[in-house]
Amino acid sequence: MWFTENPWPPIVIAGLCALVSFAFWNRDRRNLYFAVGFLLLAATGAIYAVERAIVTEGERLQGDVALMCDQFRRRDPRTLDHFSDTSPEWKEICRTAMGMVEVRDDLRLTDLHTTFTNEKSSATVHFRANATISAMGMTAHHPFRCLLTYQKEGGQWKIVNVERLDPIKGDKMEVMEHR
């Protein structure tokens, strides 16, 4: 497991240390300072490459949310495969919403955050989505905020609960509620 979900703190630290090392080299012209600075600068690229190669469980879930939202936008029936068979009501709500709502191509996901519980056998993924939506004869740009609860079932993550949140206040809303 990688020590951080975000590569930028270690990259910035290594970069700053490289700058300090180059400053010492500039003052003293000792090859040791130049070599250390060069190695630290190379380490920033290596850290980035390693971070891109290692996909954490949280990043997998966030990728699953992005895939599901894109499938929903395209009205792909495979969207329903993201939901657990133990929660058929969420599959039906999703099926109904796909029939009622048209999401345009400007869908944008932000604020993805994953929290694990129960020794990593369940997780919640918080996210925000913004898109132009057509429903019931009206078209408008609409924000959406959601908290998905995932459960590990047979080695796969499946959605067992959906909580829609007010995009501004964070208060719980009904899934199909319009404000």
KEKE-3310 file (N, C-alpha, C; in steps of 0.2 Angstrom, whole numbers, plus 5000, padded with zeros to 4 digits):
npx = (5004:5003:5010:5003:4988:4989:5001:5007:5012:5024:5031:5033:5040:5052:5056:5058:5069:5078:5080:5086:5098:5104:5106:5115:5125:5128:5133:5145:5150:5152:5153:5145:5133:5127:5125:5116:5105:5102:5098:5087:5079:5076:5070:5057:5050:5050:5043:5030:5028:5027:5016:5006:5006:5002:4987:4976:4963:4954:4955:4951:4937:4933:4935:4926:4914:4915:4914:4901:4893:4896:4891:4877:4874:4875:4864:4866:4863:4871:4874:4866:4873:4882:4875:4871:4864:4857:4850:4838:4829:4837:4842:4830:4826:4837:4835:4823:4826:4835:4827:4819:4827:4839:4855:4867:4883:4891:4895:4902:4913:4917:4926:4928:4928:4934:4929:4933:4926:4923:4934:4938:4928:4917:4913:4911:4908:4909:4903:4902:4892:4890:4880:4871:4855:4840:4824:4807:4803:4810:4826:4841:4856:4863:4867:4873:4874:4881:4881:4888:4886:4896:4898:4908:4906:4909:4922:4920:4915:4900:4886:4876:4868:4861:4863:4856:4862:4859:4866:4872:4870:4872:4862:4852:4842:4828:4830:4825:4820:4816:4824)
npy = (4994:5011:5026:5038:5045:5056:5062:5074:5081:5073:5075:5089:5091:5084:5092:5104:5101:5098:5110:5117:5110:5113:5126:5126:5120:5130:5139:5133:5125:5111:5095:5085:5091:5095:5082:5076:5085:5083:5070:5071:5079:5070:5060:5066:5064:5050:5048:5052:5044:5031:5033:5035:5022:5014:5009:5013:5006:5015:5024:5015:5014:5027:5028:5019:5026:5036:5029:5024:5035:5040:5030:5031:5043:5040:5031:5018:5001:4994:5001:4998:4987:4991:4991:4982:4966:4964:4975:4979:4989:5001:4998:4999:5012:5019:5014:5020:5033:5034:5033:5045:5056:5066:5067:5079:5080:5088:5083:5084:5078:5081:5084:5071:5059:5046:5035:5022:5008:4996:4987:4989:4983:4989:5005:5022:5034:5050:5063:5076:5081:5090:5095:5098:5095:5087:5086:5081:5091:5102:5110:5113:5118:5109:5106:5092:5081:5068:5053:5038:5022:5008:4990:4976:4963:4946:4949:4960:4978:4984:4995:4998:5008:5024:5041:5056:5072:5089:5101:5113:5115:5102:5095:5080:5074:5068:5055:5057:5070:5087:5103)
npz = (5000:4996:5004:5004:4997:4989:4978:4979:4991:4995:4983:4983:4995:4992:4981:4986:4995:4985:4980:4990:4992:4979:4981:4991:4984:4974:4982:4988:4978:4979:4974:4980:4985:4973:4967:4976:4975:4962:4963:4971:4964:4953:4961:4963:4950:4950:4961:4957:4946:4952:4961:4951:4946:4957:4962:4974:4985:4988:4977:4968:4971:4969:4955:4951:4954:4945:4933:4934:4935:4922:4914:4918:4913:4899:4899:4900:4903:4911:4922:4932:4937:4947:4959:4974:4974:4985:4988:4980:4978:4976:4964:4956:4958:4952:4939:4936:4937:4926:4916:4917:4917:4907:4905:4901:4891:4898:4911:4926:4939:4956:4972:4977:4989:5000:5013:5024:5033:5046:5046:5032:5025:5021:5014:5012:4999:4995:4984:4972:4959:4943:4930:4915:4914:4908:4911:4913:4903:4906:4905:4913:4921:4934:4951:4961:4975:4984:4994:4994:4999:5000:5000:5002:4992:4988:4984:4976:4975:4980:4978:4992:4998:4996:4999:4996:4996:5001:4989:4994:5008:5014:5020:5022:5008:4999:4987:4974:4975:4970:4971)
capx = (5000:5006:5009:4999:4983:4990:5008:5010:5016:5031:5035:5035:5046:5058:5058:5061:5075:5083:5082:5091:5104:5107:5108:5122:5130:5129:5138:5151:5153:5154:5149:5140:5127:5124:5122:5110:5100:5100:5094:5080:5074:5074:5065:5050:5048:5049:5037:5024:5027:5025:5009:5002:5006:4999:4980:4973:4956:4950:4955:4946:4930:4932:4935:4919:4909:4916:4912:4894:4890:4896:4886:4871:4874:4874:4859:4869:4860:4876:4874:4863:4877:4885:4871:4870:4857:4853:4847:4835:4826:4841:4842:4824:4826:4842:4832:4818:4829:4838:4821:4816:4832:4844:4861:4871:4890:4895:4895:4909:4913:4922:4925:4927:4932:4932:4930:4932:4924:4922:4940:4938:4923:4912:4915:4907:4911:4906:4905:4898:4892:4887:4879:4865:4850:4834:4819:4800:4802:4814:4833:4845:4862:4860:4872:4871:4879:4879:4885:4886:4888:4898:4899:4912:4903:4912:4928:4918:4912:4893:4882:4870:4864:4862:4861:4857:4863:4858:4872:4875:4870:4874:4857:4849:4837:4825:4834:4821:4818:4819:4824)
capy = (5000:5017:5029:5043:5045:5062:5062:5081:5083:5071:5079:5096:5091:5082:5097:5110:5099:5098:5117:5119:5106:5116:5132:5124:5118:5136:5143:5130:5121:5104:5090:5081:5095:5094:5075:5076:5089:5080:5064:5073:5081:5064:5057:5069:5061:5043:5047:5053:5038:5026:5035:5033:5014:5010:5011:5011:5004:5022:5026:5011:5016:5033:5026:5015:5031:5040:5025:5023:5042:5041:5025:5034:5048:5037:5027:5011:4996:4991:5006:4994:4982:4994:4991:4976:4962:4964:4982:4980:4996:5006:4997:5001:5019:5021:5012:5025:5040:5034:5034:5051:5061:5066:5071:5081:5078:5092:5081:5085:5076:5084:5083:5064:5057:5039:5033:5015:5006:4989:4984:4990:4978:4994:5011:5028:5038:5057:5066:5081:5081:5096:5094:5101:5090:5088:5081:5084:5096:5108:5109:5117:5116:5107:5102:5086:5079:5061:5049:5031:5017:5002:4984:4971:4956:4942:4952:4966:4983:4985:5000:4996:5013:5030:5047:5062:5078:5096:5103:5118:5114:5095:5091:5074:5075:5062:5054:5060:5077:5093:5109)
capz = (5000:4996:5010:5003:4992:4985:4977:4979:4997:4995:4978:4985:5000:4988:4976:4990:4997:4980:4979:4996:4990:4974:4984:4994:4978:4971:4987:4990:4972:4981:4969:4984:4985:4966:4966:4981:4972:4956:4965:4974:4958:4950:4965:4962:4945:4952:4966:4953:4942:4957:4963:4945:4945:4962:4963:4981:4986:4988:4970:4964:4972:4965:4948:4950:4954:4939:4928:4935:4933:4915:4912:4919:4908:4893:4900:4899:4908:4915:4928:4938:4940:4952:4965:4976:4973:4992:4988:4973:4978:4973:4956:4953:4958:4947:4932:4935:4936:4920:4911:4917:4916:4902:4907:4895:4890:4902:4917:4930:4946:4960:4979:4978:4996:5002:5020:5025:5040:5047:5043:5025:5021:5019:5013:5009:4994:4995:4978:4969:4951:4940:4923:4912:4915:4905:4915:4913:4899:4908:4905:4917:4924:4941:4955:4964:4980:4986:4998:4992:5004:4997:5004:4998:4991:4984:4981:4972:4979:4977:4982:4996:5001:4993:5002:4992:5001:4998:4987:4998:5016:5016:5023:5018:5004:4996:4981:4968:4977:4966:4974)
cpx = (5004:5005:5005:4994:4985:4998:5011:5014:5023:5035:5037:5040:5052:5061:5061:5068:5080:5085:5087:5098:5107:5109:5115:5127:5132:5134:5145:5154:5155:5150:5144:5134:5123:5121:5116:5104:5097:5096:5087:5076:5072:5069:5058:5047:5046:5043:5030:5023:5025:5018:5004:5001:5002:4992:4977:4966:4952:4949:4951:4939:4928:4931:4928:4914:4909:4913:4904:4891:4890:4891:4879:4869:4872:4868:4860:4866:4865:4877:4871:4867:4881:4882:4871:4863:4853:4849:4843:4831:4830:4842:4836:4824:4831:4839:4827:4821:4833:4833:4819:4821:4837:4849:4866:4879:4894:4896:4902:4908:4918:4921:4924:4931:4929:4934:4929:4930:4924:4928:4940:4934:4918:4916:4910:4911:4906:4908:4900:4898:4888:4886:4872:4861:4843:4829:4812:4799:4806:4822:4836:4851:4861:4866:4869:4876:4876:4884:4883:4889:4890:4899:4903:4908:4906:4918:4926:4915:4905:4890:4876:4865:4866:4859:4862:4857:4862:4865:4876:4876:4872:4868:4854:4843:4834:4829:4831:4819:4820:4818:4826)
cpy = (5006:5022:5036:5043:5051:5062:5069:5083:5080:5074:5086:5096:5089:5088:5103:5108:5099:5106:5120:5116:5110:5123:5131:5123:5125:5140:5140:5126:5114:5099:5086:5084:5094:5087:5074:5079:5086:5074:5065:5075:5075:5060:5060:5066:5054:5043:5048:5047:5032:5027:5033:5025:5011:5013:5008:5009:5010:5024:5022:5012:5022:5032:5023:5021:5035:5036:5024:5029:5042:5036:5027:5039:5046:5032:5020:5007:4994:4995:5002:4989:4984:4993:4983:4973:4962:4971:4983:4986:5001:5005:5000:5009:5022:5019:5018:5032:5040:5035:5041:5057:5060:5070:5072:5079:5083:5090:5081:5082:5079:5082:5075:5062:5050:5038:5026:5014:4999:4985:4983:4985:4983:5001:5016:5032:5045:5060:5071:5080:5087:5094:5098:5095:5092:5083:5085:5090:5102:5106:5115:5114:5115:5103:5096:5084:5073:5058:5042:5026:5010:4996:4979:4965:4952:4945:4959:4971:4984:4991:4997:5001:5020:5036:5053:5068:5085:5099:5109:5117:5107:5092:5085:5076:5068:5061:5058:5067:5082:5099:5114)
cpz = (5000:5002:5010:4997:4987:4984:4979:4985:4997:4989:4980:4990:4996:4984:4980:4993:4992:4979:4984:4994:4984:4976:4987:4989:4975:4976:4987:4984:4974:4977:4973:4984:4978:4965:4970:4978:4966:4958:4967:4969:4954:4954:4964:4956:4946:4957:4962:4949:4946:4959:4957:4944:4951:4963:4970:4980:4985:4981:4966:4965:4969:4958:4946:4950:4948:4933:4928:4933:4925:4911:4913:4914:4901:4893:4898:4905:4913:4922:4934:4941:4946:4959:4967:4975:4980:4993:4981:4973:4975:4966:4953:4953:4953:4940:4931:4933:4929:4914:4911:4916:4911:4904:4901:4896:4895:4910:4920:4937:4950:4967:4980:4985:4998:5009:5021:5032:5040:5044:5036:5021:5019:5018:5011:5004:4993:4988:4976:4962:4949:4933:4921:4911:4912:4909:4915:4909:4901:4907:4909:4920:4932:4945:4959:4969:4983:4990:4997:4997:5000:5002:4999:4998:4986:4980:4977:4977:4976:4982:4986:4999:4997:4997:4998:4997:4997:4996:4991:5005:5018:5019:5019:5014:5001:4989:4975:4969:4972:4970:4970)
residu = (MET:TRP:PHE:THR:GLU:ASN:PRO:TRP:PRO:PRO:ILE:VAL:ILE:ALA:GLY:LEU:CYS:ALA:LEU:VAL:SER:PHE:ALA:PHE:TRP:ASN:ARG:ASP:ARG:ARG:ASN:LEU:TYR:PHE:ALA:VAL:GLY:PHE:LEU:LEU:LEU:ALA:ALA:THR:GLY:ALA:ILE:TYR:ALA:VAL:GLU:ARG:ALA:ILE:VAL:THR:GLU:GLY:GLU:ARG:LEU:GLN:GLY:ASP:VAL:ALA:LEU:MET:CYS:ASP:GLN:PHE:ARG:ARG:ARG:ASP:PRO:ARG:THR:LEU:ASP:HIS:PHE:SER:ASP:THR:SER:PRO:GLU:TRP:LYS:GLU:ILE:CYS:ARG:THR:ALA:MET:GLY:MET:VAL:GLU:VAL:ARG:ASP:ASP:LEU:ARG:LEU:THR:ASP:LEU:HIS:THR:THR:PHE:THR:ASN:GLU:LYS:SER:SER:ALA:THR:VAL:HIS:PHE:ARG:ALA:ASN:ALA:THR:ILE:SER:ALA:MET:GLY:MET:THR:ALA:HIS:HIS:PRO:PHE:ARG:CYS:LEU:LEU:THR:TYR:GLN:LYS:GLU:GLY:GLY:GLN:TRP:LYS:ILE:VAL:ASN:VAL:GLU:ARG:LEU:ASP:PRO:ILE:LYS:GLY:ASP:LYS:MET:GLU:VAL:MET:GLU:HIS:ARG)
# end
